[in-house]
């Protein structure tokens, strides 16, 4: 650490590439720290002169970082030879204010980074080096990046800078990103957290990874997941536990918890994840970032497959892949890269052409607010987030309703969701386990109800039991005949949603009943409980909110909607009409402008 005396004004301390100005010594000065890769550009109103720094040299270089219209003709440059933690910096006079700000490239949006790269204000190598430095410094405590690809990333960044020098421009050219561990990347492990596959390395990239790289993105690494992607938390025996950047004692969510934590911590501007039971939306909600669950089938999933299965162009039921980001506009940017049919199948015949958003102003939107579910209560913190969004919409003149007879029955929808999801999940179980489940399901005519000590997998349920536990057990042994019947009922729900979206443009509702909860790795998933305002409920019952959009295959955008009394992020989801993904994305962008969006955990703690 170095300290420099500024003549009659302040002390500046440089550590880990960040400029810290002693607020007590600034005399009202304003300092903006804007790192450029390993460089640090400083904008300050404090009087400076060459003699304040040993080895400082005058420069006529214009300050490209000061966009406030003040004098840019004089600048001072200090070098790494003078301050070992800063390679270079630019000092220019600005109007005095009462605040001290620190800004870095690591938390800029992908859109801002793309503009800076095009303007020549920064290089991809600089962005990548800065992101890597931050991961190396901060990820020990968070454990978001489970597979680091730093050498590959630096090489990709160099190629991106060369391409830009040749006049090329692509949507994500030179922008650092991360990829959820479940995506195949040639030559890197894809394990889905399963110890028996810790050494499995696919020979080719997943389609979405190929699309990222074709768009020019720089992949920093792969992000952590739960075992087989089947948890609302992200931990496994191979890579350990991912902590929430807002509170390391709490989960970052699952199964895209590593990606959400990475974004909240400033490890890359974008990430790609997947969602079957809220796996994009729940981590975004828990970590205060944005995510979009696309319409089912909009973004192909080839190569997002559990090892050692081959990467085939399969049309998955319920499950999707989708973008994660720190702004709504970045979600739209990344979705444009991900969307479109697989060239091995549907892409042979057609391309994608998403319709534009239904509206461009908040006042034109027609929104249905749902804050309660018949099968599980909504916690007070989440309810407050839903109402904050509702109040913002009302304030802007949007048409807001609290109930509608057009809404498909949420209790039946939750039951269908559990049947369909668990029938899919159970298909990969061993024969022995499956036969045990069949035995338990056959005893559904017993009058003995399940208890927390005797969950449904080990205790018979009554034939008329309509609990979600019973639905999950029935789903795991669902016959094809019964699956077809359940699927027909799903189509009736889809028809109901089409009717609802003739009257409304979006539905706002919770993602889970609570903010991020403390780590809980005890026992099997069926034994765990979720605390909602002091009352415990079955752990998996909280998935009913994810199923609202997943079961019918609708698009849903997760957005930050405030913080809990404990200071934890709270998010909500904006559900839109099928294949009208741009409508909830545009609504998310407008709400971001109205109520604010992502905040860094450190920034929020100081407010």
C-alpha positions in Angstrom: 0.0 0.0 0.0 1.2 3.5 -0.9 0.1 6.8 0.5 0.7 10.2 -1.2 0.3 13.6 0.3 -1.8 15.9 -1.7 -0.7 19.6 -1.1 -3.0 21.0 1.6 -5.9 18.7 0.7 -6.1 15.0 1.2 -4.4 11.6 1.4 -4.8 9.0 -1.4 -4.2 5.4 -0.6 -3.8 2.8 -3.4 -4.4 -0.8 -2.7 -5.4 -3.8 -4.8 -5.9 -1.5 -7.8 -8.5 0.7 -6.0 -8.0 4.3 -5.0 -9.2 5.1 -1.5 -9.4 8.8 -0.6 -9.6 9.7 3.1 -13.0 11.5 3.3 -11.9 13.5 6.3 -9.1 15.1 4.3 -10.9 15.8 1.0 -12.3 19.2 1.9 -15.5 18.5 -0.1 -13.6 17.1 -3.1 -15.1 14.5 -5.4 -13.1 11.5 -6.5 -14.2 9.0 -9.1 -12.1 5.9 -9.3 -12.5 4.2 -12.7 -10.2 1.3 -13.2 -9.2 0.4 -16.7 -8.2 -3.3 -16.6 -5.1 -3.2 -14.3 -5.1 0.6 -14.7 -6.8 3.1 -12.4 -8.2 6.3 -13.8 -8.9 8.9 -11.1 -11.1 11.9 -11.5 -10.8 14.4 -8.7 -11.5 18.0 -7.8 -8.8 18.2 -5.2 -5.9 20.5 -6.0 -3.0 18.6 -7.5 0.4 19.5 -8.6 3.4 17.6 -10.0 5.4 17.9 -6.8 2.7 16.0 -4.9 3.9 12.7 -6.4 7.5 11.6 -6.7 8.2 10.6 -10.3 5.0 12.2 -11.6 5.2 13.5 -15.1 3.1 16.1 -16.9 1.0 14.9 -19.9 -1.0 16.7 -22.5 -3.2 13.6 -22.9 -6.9 14.4 -22.9 -8.9 12.8 -20.1 -11.2 10.4 -21.9 -13.0 9.5 -18.6 -14.3 13.0 -17.7 -17.7 13.3 -19.5 -19.0 16.3 -17.6 -17.7 19.0 -20.0 -15.0 20.5 -17.8 -11.5 21.4 -18.9 -9.8 18.4 -20.3 -6.6 20.0 -21.5 -4.4 19.3 -18.5 -3.9 15.9 -17.0 -1.4 14.2 -14.7 -0.3 10.7 -15.1 1.2 8.5 -12.4 2.8 5.2 -13.2 3.1 1.7 -11.7 6.8 2.5 -11.0 5.6 5.1 -8.6 2.6 3.2 -7.2 2.9 -0.5 -7.5 -0.9 -1.1 -7.2 -1.9 1.2 -10.0 -0.4 1.1 -13.5 -1.6 4.5 -14.6 -4.1 7.1 -13.6 -5.6 10.3 -15.0 -6.3 13.3 -12.8 -8.5 16.2 -14.0 -10.4 19.1 -12.4 -14.1 18.7 -11.7 -16.7 20.6 -9.8 -16.6 20.1 -6.1 -19.3 18.0 -4.4 -19.9 16.5 -1.0 -19.5 12.9 -2.1 -16.7 10.4 -2.8 -17.5 7.8 -5.4 -15.7 4.7 -6.6 -16.5 3.1 -10.0 -15.0 0.2 -11.7 -15.4 -1.7 -15.0 -16.3 -4.9 -13.1 -19.7 -3.6 -12.3 -20.5 -1.9 -15.5 -23.2 -3.3 -17.7 -22.4 -5.3 -20.8 -24.0 -2.5 -22.8 -21.7 0.0 -21.2 -18.7 -2.2 -21.7 -19.5 -2.7 -25.4 -19.8 1.1 -25.9 -16.4 1.7 -24.1 -14.8 -1.0 -26.2 -16.1 0.5 -29.4 -14.9 4.0 -28.3 -11.5 2.7 -27.5 -11.7 3.7 -23.8 -10.7 0.2 -22.7 -9.5 -3.0 -24.2 -10.8 -6.5 -23.7 -7.5 -7.5 -22.3 -7.8 -4.8 -19.7 -11.4 -5.8 -18.8 -10.4 -9.4 -18.6 -7.3 -8.8 -16.5 -9.4 -6.7 -14.1 -12.1 -9.4 -13.8 -9.6 -12.1 -13.2 -7.9 -10.0 -10.5 -11.2 -9.5 -8.8 -12.0 -13.2 -8.9 -8.6 -14.1 -7.5 -9.1 -11.6 -4.7 -12.8 -12.1 -3.7 -13.9 -15.6 -4.8 -12.2 -17.4 -2.0 -15.0 -16.2 0.3 -17.8 -16.6 -2.3 -16.8 -19.7 -4.3 -18.8 -18.8 -7.4 -16.3 -19.8 -10.1 -15.7 -23.5 -9.8 -13.7 -23.9 -13.0 -11.3 -21.1 -13.9 -10.3 -20.6 -17.6 -8.1 -17.6 -17.2 -5.4 -18.5 -19.8 -8.2 -19.2 -22.3 -9.9 -16.0 -21.4 -6.7 -13.9 -21.9 -6.2 -15.4 -25.3 -9.8 -14.8 -26.2 -9.5 -11.2 -25.1 -6.4 -10.7 -27.2 -8.2 -12.1 -30.2 -11.2 -9.8 -29.5 -8.9 -6.8 -29.4 -7.3 -7.9 -32.7 -10.7 -8.4 -34.3 -11.8 -4.9 -33.2 -8.6 -3.4 -34.6 -9.6 -5.0 -37.9 -12.9 -3.2 -37.8 -15.0 -6.1 -36.6 -17.9 -5.7 -34.2 -20.1 -8.4 -32.7 -22.7 -8.2 -29.9 -20.5 -9.4 -27.1 -17.0 -8.8 -28.6 -14.5 -8.6 -25.8 -17.0 -8.8 -22.9 -16.1 -11.1 -19.9 -18.8 -13.6 -19.1 -19.3 -16.8 -17.1 -21.0 -20.1 -17.9 -23.0 -22.4 -15.6 -21.1 -25.6 -14.9 -23.8 -27.8 -16.5 -22.9 -26.5 -20.0 -20.3 -28.6 -22.0 -17.1 -26.7 -22.8 -14.6 -28.8 -24.8 -11.6 -29.8 -22.6 -13.1 -28.6 -19.3 -14.9 -30.7 -16.7 -18.7 -31.0 -16.8 -19.8 -32.8 -13.7 -23.2 -31.4 -12.6 -21.7 -31.8 -9.1 -21.6 -35.6 -9.3 -18.3 -37.0 -7.8 -18.3 -40.0 -10.1 -18.0 -37.7 -13.1 -15.4 -35.3 -11.7 -13.1 -36.1 -14.6 -15.6 -36.1 -17.4 -14.5 -33.7 -20.2 -16.7 -33.3 -23.3 -15.2 -33.1 -26.7 -17.3 -30.2 -28.0 -18.9 -27.1 -26.7 -22.6 -26.8 -25.9 -24.5 -24.9 -28.6 -25.0 -21.9 -26.3 -21.3 -21.7 -25.5 -20.6 -21.7 -29.2 -23.1 -18.9 -29.7 -21.4 -16.9 -26.9 -18.0 -17.3 -28.4 -19.3 -16.5 -31.9 -20.7 -13.3 -30.5 -17.2 -12.5 -29.2 -17.7 -13.1 -25.5 -14.7 -13.9 -23.3 -15.4 -16.8 -21.0 -13.8 -16.4 -17.5 -14.9 -19.8 -16.2 -17.7 -22.0 -15.1 -20.0 -21.4 -12.1 -21.0 -23.7 -9.3 -24.2 -25.8 -9.1 -25.9 -28.2 -6.8 -25.7 -32.0 -7.2 -27.5 -32.8 -10.5 -28.9 -29.3 -10.5 -31.6 -30.4 -8.1 -31.6 -27.9 -5.2 -32.4 -24.4 -4.4 -28.9 -24.1 -3.0 -25.6 -24.5 -4.8 -23.2 -27.0 -3.2 -21.6 -30.3 -4.1 -18.8 -32.6 -3.0 -16.5 -31.6 -5.8 -16.6 -27.8 -5.6 -18.1 -27.0 -2.2 -20.6 -24.3 -1.3 -21.3 -21.1 -3.0 -22.0 -18.3 -0.6 -24.3 -15.3 -1.1 -22.3 -12.1 -1.7 -24.8 -10.2 0.5 -24.4 -12.6 3.4 -21.9 -15.5 3.3 -23.9 -17.5 5.8 -26.8 -17.7 3.3 -27.3 -19.5 0.0 -27.0 -17.8 -3.3 -29.8 -20.0 -4.6 -29.8 -22.8 -7.1 -29.3 -24.2 -9.4 -27.7 -21.2 -11.1 -26.4 -20.0 -7.8 -22.8 -19.7 -8.9 -23.8 -17.5 -11.8 -25.9 -15.2 -9.7 -23.2 -14.9 -7.1 -20.6 -14.1 -9.7 -22.7 -11.3 -11.2 -23.4 -9.8 -7.7 -19.7 -10.0 -6.9 -18.6 -8.4 -10.2 -17.1 -11.5 -11.8 -18.1 -10.9 -15.4 -20.9 -8.8 -16.9 -23.1 -11.7 -18.0 -23.8 -15.4 -17.4 -25.8 -18.1 -18.9 -27.8 -20.5 -16.7 -30.8 -22.9 -16.9 -34.2 -23.1 -15.3 -36.6 -26.0 -14.5 -37.7 -25.1 -11.0 -36.7 -21.4 -10.8 -33.0 -22.1 -11.3 -32.5 -18.8 -13.1 -35.0 -16.8 -11.2 -34.4 -17.9 -7.6 -30.7 -17.1 -7.6 -31.4 -13.8 -9.2 -33.9 -13.0 -6.5 -31.5 -14.1 -3.7 -28.5 -12.2 -5.1 -30.2 -9.0 -6.3 -29.5 -9.5 -10.1 -31.6 -10.0 -13.2 -32.5 -13.2 -15.0 -34.9 -14.3 -17.8 -36.5 -17.6 -18.2 -37.3 -17.7 -21.9 -40.4 -19.2 -23.4 -40.1 -23.0 -23.5 -38.1 -24.0 -26.7 -37.0 -20.4 -27.6 -33.3 -21.1 -26.8 -31.9 -24.6 -27.7 -30.4 -26.7 -24.9 -28.1 -29.0 -26.8 -24.9 -29.6 -24.8 -26.5 -28.7 -21.5 -26.7 -32.3 -20.5 -25.7 -34.4 -17.5 -22.6 -36.5 -18.1 -21.8 -38.8 -19.7 -24.9 -38.5 -21.9 -24.3 -37.4 -25.5 -25.2 -33.8 -26.5 -28.3 -34.4 -28.6 -30.7 -31.7 -29.9 -33.5 -32.7 -27.6 -36.6 -30.6 -27.0 -36.7 -30.7 -23.2 -40.0 -30.5 -21.3 -40.2 -27.7 -18.8 -36.5 -26.9 -18.7 -35.0 -23.9 -20.5 -31.6 -22.2 -20.8 -31.5 -18.4 -20.4 -29.5 -15.2 -19.6 -28.5 -13.6 -16.4 -27.2 -10.1 -16.0 -27.1 -6.9 -13.8 -29.5 -4.9 -16.0 -32.7 -5.6 -17.9 -31.2 -4.4 -21.1 -28.3 -6.8 -20.8 -30.8 -9.7 -20.5 -32.3 -8.6 -23.8 -28.8 -8.3 -25.4 -27.9 -11.8 -24.3 -31.2 -13.4 -25.1 -30.7 -12.2 -28.7 -27.5 -14.2 -28.8 -29.1 -17.3 -27.2 -32.5 -17.4 -29.0 -33.2 -19.2 -32.2 -33.7 -22.9 -33.2 -31.0 -25.5 -33.1 -29.4 -25.7 -36.6 -29.5 -29.5 -36.4 -33.3 -29.6 -36.1 -35.8 -26.8 -36.4 -33.1 -24.4 -37.7 -33.1 -26.4 -40.9 -36.5 -25.0 -41.7 -37.0 -21.7 -39.9 -35.5 -18.8 -37.9 -36.8 -16.9 -34.9 -38.6 -13.5 -35.1 -39.7 -12.4 -31.7 -42.5 -9.8 -31.7 -41.6 -6.4 -30.2 -42.7 -5.5 -26.7 -46.4 -4.6 -26.5 -45.7 -1.2 -25.0 -42.9 1.3 -24.5 -44.2 3.2 -21.5 -45.2 2.0 -18.1 -48.5 3.9 -18.3 -49.6 1.7 -21.2 -49.1 -1.7 -19.4 -52.0 -3.8 -18.1 -50.7 -5.8 -15.1 -52.1 -8.4 -12.9 -50.6 -8.5 -9.4 -50.6 -11.9 -7.5 -49.1 -11.9 -4.1 -50.8 -14.9 -2.5 -50.8 -18.6 -3.4 -53.4 -21.1 -2.0 -50.8 -23.7 -1.1 -48.1 -21.6 0.7 -48.0 -18.2 2.3 -45.9 -15.3 1.1 -43.4 -13.9 3.5 -43.6 -10.3 4.5 -40.4 -9.2 2.9 -41.4 -10.7 -0.5 -44.9 -9.3 -0.2 -43.4 -5.9 0.3 -41.3 -6.3 -2.9 -44.4 -7.3 -4.9 -46.3 -4.3 -3.6 -43.4 -1.9 -4.3 -43.6 -2.9 -7.9 -47.4 -2.6 -7.9 -47.2 0.9 -6.4 -44.6 2.0 -9.0 -46.9 0.8 -11.8 -49.9 2.6 -10.3 -47.8 5.8 -9.8 -46.9 5.8 -13.6 -50.6 5.3 -14.6 -50.5 1.6 -15.5 -53.7 -0.4 -15.3 -53.1 -2.6 -12.2 -55.5 -5.3 -11.0 -55.2 -7.5 -8.0 -57.4 -10.4 -9.1 -58.9 -11.9 -12.3 -61.3 -14.8 -13.0 -59.1 -15.5 -16.1 -56.2 -16.7 -14.0 -55.8 -20.5 -14.3 -56.4 -22.3 -11.0 -53.0 -21.9 -9.2 -53.6 -24.9 -7.0 -54.3 -27.2 -9.9 -51.3 -25.7 -11.8 -49.0 -26.4 -8.9 -50.1 -30.1 -8.8 -49.7 -30.4 -12.5 -46.2 -28.9 -12.3 -45.1 -31.3 -9.6 -46.5 -34.3 -11.6 -44.8 -33.3 -14.8 -41.5 -32.2 -13.2 -41.1 -35.3 -10.9 -42.0 -37.7 -13.7 -39.2 -36.2 -15.7 -36.7 -36.3 -12.7 -37.6 -39.9 -11.8 -36.8 -41.2 -15.3 -33.1 -41.3 -14.4 -33.5 -43.1 -11.1 -32.1 -46.7 -10.7 -34.6 -49.6 -11.1 -34.3 -50.4 -7.4 -35.2 -46.9 -6.2 -38.0 -46.7 -8.8 -39.5 -49.9 -7.6 -39.4 -48.7 -4.0 -41.3 -45.5 -5.1 -43.9 -47.7 -6.8 -44.4 -49.6 -3.6 -45.0 -46.4 -1.7 -47.3 -45.0 -4.3 -49.3 -48.2 -4.4 -50.1 -47.6 -0.7 -51.8 -44.3 -1.4 -55.1 -45.8 -0.2 -53.7 -46.0 3.3 -55.3 -43.4 5.7 -51.9 -42.7 7.3 -50.8 -39.1 6.4 -47.1 -38.1 5.9 -45.3 -36.3 8.7 -42.0 -34.4 8.8 -40.5 -37.5 10.5 -42.0 -39.8 7.9 -41.9 -38.1 4.5 -43.8 -39.4 1.5 -40.9 -41.5 0.1 -41.0 -43.5 3.3 -44.7 -43.2 4.4 -47.9 -44.0 2.6 -50.4 -41.3 1.8 -54.2 -41.4 1.6 -55.9 -41.9 -1.7 -57.6 -38.5 -1.5 -54.4 -36.7 -0.4 -54.0 -33.6 -2.6 -50.9 -32.2 -0.9 -47.8 -31.3 -2.9 -46.0 -34.2 -1.2 -48.5 -36.6 -2.6 -48.3 -35.0 -6.1 -44.5 -35.4 -6.1 -44.8 -39.1 -5.2 -47.5 -39.7 -7.8 -45.3 -37.8 -10.4 -42.3 -40.0 -9.7 -44.2 -43.1 -10.8 -46.5 -41.6 -13.3 -47.5 -43.9 -16.2 -47.3 -42.7 -19.7 -51.1 -42.9 -19.9 -51.3 -40.6 -16.8 -48.6 -38.3 -18.2 -50.6 -37.8 -21.4 -53.7 -36.9 -19.3 -51.6 -34.4 -17.2 -50.2 -32.9 -20.4 -53.7 -32.5 -21.8 -54.6 -30.6 -18.6 -51.5 -28.5 -19.1 -52.8 -27.5 -22.6 -56.0 -26.3 -21.0 -54.0 -24.1 -18.7 -52.0 -22.7 -21.6 -55.3 -21.8 -23.3 -56.4 -20.1 -20.1 -53.2 -18.1 -20.1 -53.8 -17.0 -23.7 -57.2 -15.7 -22.7 -55.6 -13.9 -19.7 -53.0 -12.2 -21.8 -55.7 -10.9 -24.1 -56.7 -8.7 -21.1 -53.3 -8.2 -19.5 -49.7 -7.7 -20.7 -47.9 -9.2 -17.7 -48.3 -10.8 -14.3 -46.2 -9.8 -11.3 -45.7 -12.4 -8.6 -43.2 -13.8 -6.1 -40.3 -16.0 -7.1 -40.1 -17.8 -3.7 -41.9 -16.9 -0.5 -38.7 -15.6 1.3 -35.4 -13.9 0.6 -32.2 -16.0 0.7 -32.2 -18.4 3.7 -29.2 -19.7 5.7 -27.3 -22.7 4.3 -29.0 -25.9 5.0 -27.2 -29.1 3.9 -28.9 -31.4 6.4 -30.4 -34.7 5.3 -32.3 -35.3 2.1 -34.3 -32.6 0.3 -37.6 -34.2 1.4 -36.6 -33.7 5.1 -35.8 -30.0 4.9 -38.1 -27.2 5.9 -38.4 -23.6 4.8 -39.1 -20.9 7.4 -41.7 -18.4 6.3 -42.1 -15.6 9.0 -41.5 -18.1 11.8 -43.6 -21.0 10.5 -42.0 -24.1 8.8 -43.2 -25.6 5.5 -42.0 -28.4 3.3 -38.8 -27.3 1.5 -40.0 -28.0 -2.0 -43.4 -26.4 -1.6 -41.7 -23.1 -2.2 -41.3 -24.1 -5.9 -45.0 -23.5 -6.6 -44.1 -19.9 -7.6 -41.5 -21.0 -10.1 -44.1 -23.4 -11.5 -46.5 -20.6 -12.3 -44.5 -19.8 -15.4 -42.6 -23.1 -15.9 -45.6 -25.5 -16.1 -47.2 -23.6 -19.1 -43.8 -22.7 -20.6 -44.2 -18.9 -20.3 -41.4 -16.3 -20.3 -40.6 -14.8 -16.9 -38.1 -12.0 -16.0 -36.7 -11.8 -12.5 -35.9 -8.3 -11.3 -34.7 -6.7 -8.1 -37.6 -5.1 -6.1 -35.9 -3.9 -3.0 -34.4 -5.3 0.2 -35.7 -7.1 3.3 -35.5 -5.5 6.7 -32.2 -7.6 7.2 -30.8 -5.9 4.0 -31.2 -9.0 1.8 -32.2 -8.6 -1.9 -35.8 -9.3 -2.8 -36.9 -10.0 -6.3 -40.1 -10.6 -8.2 -40.9 -12.2 -11.5 -42.7 -10.6 -14.5 -44.5 -13.3 -16.5 -45.4 -12.6 -20.1 -47.3 -14.2 -23.0 -45.8 -17.2 -24.7 -43.1 -16.1 -27.2 -43.6 -12.5 -26.3 -40.4 -12.4 -24.2 -39.7 -8.8 -25.2 -42.8 -7.7 -23.3 -41.6 -8.7 -19.7 -38.1 -7.7 -20.6 -39.2 -4.2 -21.6 -41.4 -4.0 -18.5 -38.3 -4.9 -16.5 -36.3 -2.2 -18.1 -38.9 0.5 -17.4 -39.2 -0.7 -13.8 -35.5 -0.5 -13.4 -35.6 3.1 -14.4 -38.5 3.8 -12.0 -37.5 1.9 -8.8 -33.8 1.2 -9.4 -32.0 -2.0 -10.2 -28.9 -3.9 -9.2 -26.8 -2.5 -6.4 -23.5 -3.9 -5.3 -23.6 -5.5 -1.8 -20.9 -3.1 -0.6 -22.7 -0.1 -2.0 -26.0 -1.1 -0.3 -24.3 -1.7 3.1 -23.1 1.9 3.1 -26.5 3.4 2.6 
